[in-house]
Amino acid sequence: MLVDAMRAFGDEAAKAIAGEPSSLRMIDSHLPGCVDVQSLVDRPVIVVDAGGTNLRVASVRLTADGPVFAHVRKSRMPGTDSLVSAEAFHRAIAAEVDAVRVCEPQAACIGYCFSYECTSLPDGDAELVAWSKQISAPEVIGQRVGAELVRRLAGGPLPVVVLNDTVATLLAGLSRQDTVCPGQVGFILGTGTNLASIENGTIRNAESGECDKVPRTSCDLAYDATLPDTGAAPFEKMVSGAYLGGVGLELLKAAAREGLLQADGLDELALSTRDLDSFAAGGADAANPLAAILSPDDVPVVQEIARAVVRRSALLTAAHLAAFVRRSAEAGRAPVRITVDGSTYWKTRAVDFDGIVRAEMAALVPDIPFEIFRTDEAPMVGAAVAAACVRR
């Protein structure tokens, strides 16, 4: 199954690059895959990280000792909790940028990490194609998000470069100077999932959560049918943090129908990925919603099912990454550095997620050297790199 999934990702990427119909997009970021980060030091910029449920804005200064953050502001992403207009969406983000700009008046550019499907434009802006992660701001679709932000800044316009979080994560990996890796991949697995890679000298955003060539189970399909964006991002819904709890709940319901569980109340239960993961790791904590409906005999069965859901995410992640490692090697770019960001990858406790990914990748691409790194605040660091490049 994993070999087939790896091949599916590779085939879909190749089709997209060739302009053929594909469930991947391989969007050209118009940003180079080779950056001399040392030439960008001591250039203060403002960074916006719009992704998942959180919005973060800060000033960042790249230094020889690493990035320095200041004036960090954190709020809810507009459209997370309720429907918002385009005006309200952009104005909320502009207000946060204005607050940081007052504290860092020397900042001469904005790096806007916008973690949703966009068409990147040669001038550094991007047009939103579609929302994911249940953001509700439909009027923003089709708009140039950088230009809309800038024209609402109280302090006047600033140059802005808009990039995807996976592109930013790849750029954050380029900022590391400890080893030389011709191949670079940026990977996110948190609320959602996506990947960026270098193709023909530029960084491309795969929008790989949209891959529809990995077979789904009946439980995947049943959960997807309950969501407002049924049919969208099928791979993302199999592996990422916004969805594993829901998929796991459907699997528990199926187990109960088969008589494997005695639990009563699964149909009324809401189960987050955090609930699923913590139960698998620690059992019947009284605060976990599963604790109230499970008998003692149910607990080990539910833990095993929960671990299987998280383990499948790790296995499919390995196939996902291996496909792009192989593409990089085939283009002569090896060894490959994979910079990974996201809580689902690094913070799940049900299984040794990173260990599973590394072991399975070693089996899938045994002759290709690769390294997996965790870079703190990768999307914000990468956005700062992109902004500093624009300012140079």
Secondary structure, 3 states (H helix, E strand, C coil): CHHHHHHHHHHHHHHHHCCCCCCCCCEEEEEECCCCHHHHCCCCEEEEEEECCEEEEEEEEEECCEEEEEEEEEEECCCCCCCCCHHHHHHHHHHHHHHHHHHCCCCCCEEEEECCEEEECCCCCEEEEECCCCCCCHHHCCCEHHHHHHCCCCCCCCCEEEECHHHHHHHHHHCCCCCCCCEEEEEEECCCEEEEEEECCEEEECCHHHCCCCCCCHHHHHHHCCCCCCCCCCCHHHHCCCCHHHHHHHHHHHHHHCCCCCCCCHHHCCCCHHHHHHHHHHCCCCCCCCCCCCCCCHHHHHHHHHHHHHHHHHHHHHHHHHHHHHHHHHCCCCCEEEEEECHHHHHCCCCCHHHHHHHHHHHHCCCCCEEEEECCCHHHHHHHHHHHHHHC
